[in-house]
Amino acid sequence: MRIFDPHIHMTSRTTDDYEAMHAAGVRAVVEPSFWLGQPRTSPASFLDYFDSLLGWEPFRAAQYGIAHHCTLALNPKEANDPRCVPVLDALPRYLVKDNVVAVGEIGYDSMTPAEDTALAAQLQLAADHGLPALVHTPHRDKLAGLRRTLDVVRESALPPERVLADHLNETTVKEAKDSGCWLGFSVYPDTKMDEERMIAILRAYGTEQVLVNSAADWGKSDPLKTRKVGDLMLAEGFGEDDVDQVLWRNPVAFYGLSGRLNLDVTGTEATHEGNSILRGVPKEPVEPKEPVEPDPGPEDGGEPARVPAAGA
């Protein structure tokens, strides 16, 4: 089973996760830029973060045989913070980078006027740069949020067939599908979707233009959820071709719209910016020592061994 996780925040994960993901069949990921869990205080912190998604994280992923791409944007939550909004002016110079395969995550968090402005501006940036867009539908008031999102998409220069509406569920999937957008589902341990609900949606709506992701991040999440969905699909009667379409061909097709998707993982340098994932230099191999012949004893014609005097 080959797997492409189209939405996972590997910055928040460990190298053990990369190792386990590769063993489970994951060979490619897309990491959307997102809120880090506490407020950023300036655009400069975004730029350092973007640089890490373009440099350090692909290096780390390649050590485990996984191709890494990213999407960049001002996320919906921080679109409400005036200190962060100027990052929109810096985005154009990042959106031309080879590893950037979409503008995202964009969309709504609390459905504020500031979020309206940021969403519209970034859909335009996607159109200007020939990129698709990854849209975060809100965790609260999901149907209202989806409808508002679709209204802004229809008013934009970016056609729906270049938009991935993510974090969908049973209440939003029909309208998202009818809109012509690609359909994204996040499978989580306790919230969002789970494997059984995902199977029910695939039965009802089919496998066309459906992307399943783990959205694993710093919260309680599981980077192997994509594999678990694939295993359950097979157990529930879906064919191997269905699994391959959902977990590989669909994300390849969507992010391939960027013209920048490269799934080859080539050999990497030993370090990135002087650092390695080994946290230092590997230990030098220890040269075997020459065997030491024991001194001959009296039976071999040598001097008897001397015993130190008491108190010596």
KAWOVEN-V756145 format. One record per residue. OMEGA is omega as a letter, one per 20 degrees, with the letter a starting at -180 (NA if undefined). Layout:
# KAWOVEN-V756145
((OMEGA) (OMEGA))
This chain:
# KAWOVEN-V756145
((r) (a) (r) (r) (a) (r) (r) (a) (a) (r) (a) (a) (a) (r) (r) (r) (r) (a) (a) (r) (r) (r) (a) (r) (r) (r) (r) (r) (r) (a) (r) (r) (a) (r) (a) (r) (r) (a) (r) (a) (a) (r) (a) (r) (r) (a) (r) (r) (r) (r) (r) (r) (a) (a) (a) (a) (r) (r) (a) (a) (a) (r) (a) (r) (a) (r) (a) (r) (a) (r) (a) (a) (r) (a) (a) (a) (a) (r) (r) (a) (a) (r) (a) (a) (r) (r) (r) (a) (a) (a) (a) (a) (r) (a) (r) (a) (a) (a) (r) (a) (r) (r) (a) (i) (r) (r) (a) (r) (a) (r) (r) (r) (r) (r) (r) (a) (a) (r) (a) (a) (a) (r) (r) (r) (r) (r) (a) (a) (r) (a) (r) (a) (r) (a) (r) (r) (a) (r) (r) (a) (a) (a) (r) (r) (r) (a) (r) (r) (a) (r) (a) (r) (a) (a) (a) (r) (a) (a) (a) (a) (r) (a) (r) (r) (a) (a) (r) (r) (a) (a) (a) (a) (a) (a) (r) (r) (a) (a) (a) (r) (r) (a) (a) (a) (r) (a) (a) (r) (a) (a) (a) (a) (r) (a) (a) (r) (r) (r) (r) (r) (r) (r) (a) (a) (r) (a) (a) (r) (r) (r) (r) (a) (r) (a) (a) (a) (a) (r) (r) (a) (a) (a) (r) (a) (r) (r) (a) (r) (r) (r) (a) (r) (r) (a) (a) (r) (r) (r) (r) (r) (r) (a) (a) (r) (a) (a) (r) (a) (r) (r) (r) (a) (a) (a) (r) (r) (r) (a) (a) (a) (r) (a) (r) (r) (a) (r) (a) (r) (a) (a) (r) (a) (r) (a) (r) (r) (r) (a) (r) (a) (r) (r) (r) (r) (a) (r) (r) (r) (r) (r) (a) (r) (r) (r) (r) (r) (a) (a) (r) (r) (a) (r) (r) (r) (a) (r) (a) (r) (r) (r) (a) (NA))
